[in-house]
Structure formats: structure tokens, C-alpha cells
Amino acid sequence: MSASSPHFDVAAYALGVLDDDETEAFERHLDGCAQCRAELLENQELPGLLDALKSDSVSPERTRP
């Protein structure tokens, strides 16, 4: 998180793409930041939605001419 603000790490945290050190730093920040906690609540469904889109894009129905 050294190159970015913790406020920009909410989506990365929700997607699970932060490394261990970044995750720990973000979680410490999250304890004291109501703005990030609220944004995280808004983004908590994002990984599942992205997985669903990915599954839809490779379904047999979509690959047929």
C-alpha cells in the first residue's frame, strides 16, 4: 500500500488481490475508517458478480455461432 492511499485499496481488498502486507495494513486502516468500511460493504458482492460474468462469458451457449 506504500504507493497508494488506503482509500484506493477497498476494491483490491474486496477482490483479494492485495499481498499479505497490504492486506494487514488495509485491515489496520479499516478499523478506524468508517468511509472505507462503508465502501467495503458496498463492494462485498463484487467478487461473486465478476465470477458470474466470467462463467457466463465461457458458457457453451455463448460460444456457439
C-alpha positions in Angstrom: 0.0 0.0 0.0 3.0 2.2 0.0 2.3 3.6 -3.5 -1.4 4.2 -2.9 -3.8 5.6 -0.4 -5.7 3.1 1.7 -8.9 4.6 0.4 -8.0 3.3 -3.1 -7.4 -0.2 -1.8 -11.0 -1.0 -0.9 -11.8 -2.7 -4.2 -8.5 -4.5 -4.3 -9.1 -5.8 -0.8 -12.7 -6.9 -1.7 -11.3 -8.8 -4.7 -8.5 -10.4 -2.6 -5.7 -9.1 -4.8 -3.6 -7.4 -2.1 -0.5 -9.2 -0.8 -0.2 -10.1 2.8 1.5 -6.9 4.0 -1.0 -4.8 2.1 -3.9 -6.8 3.5 -2.7 -6.3 7.1 -2.1 -2.6 6.5 -5.5 -2.1 5.0 -7.2 -4.0 7.8 -5.5 -1.8 10.4 -6.7 1.2 8.4 -10.2 -0.2 8.1 -10.5 -0.4 11.9 -10.5 3.4 12.0 -12.1 4.5 8.7 -15.9 4.5 8.5 -15.6 5.6 4.9 -13.7 2.5 3.8 -15.9 0.2 5.9 -19.0 1.6 4.1 -17.4 1.3 0.7 -16.3 -2.3 1.5 -19.9 -3.2 2.4 -21.0 -1.8 -1.0 -18.3 -3.8 -2.8 -18.6 -7.1 -0.9 -20.7 -8.7 -3.7 -18.2 -7.7 -6.4 -16.2 -10.9 -6.5 -19.3 -13.0 -6.9 -20.7 -10.8 -9.6 -17.4 -10.9 -11.5 -17.3 -14.7 -11.2 -20.8 -14.9 -12.6 -19.9 -12.8 -15.5 -16.8 -14.8 -16.2 -18.9 -18.1 -16.1 -21.5 -16.6 -18.4 -18.9 -15.5 -21.0 -17.5 -19.0 -21.3 -20.8 -20.9 -21.3 -21.5 -23.2 -24.3 -24.5 -21.1 -25.3 -22.3 -18.1 -25.8 -19.6 -19.8 -27.8 -21.9 -21.3 -30.5 -22.1 -19.4 -33.8 
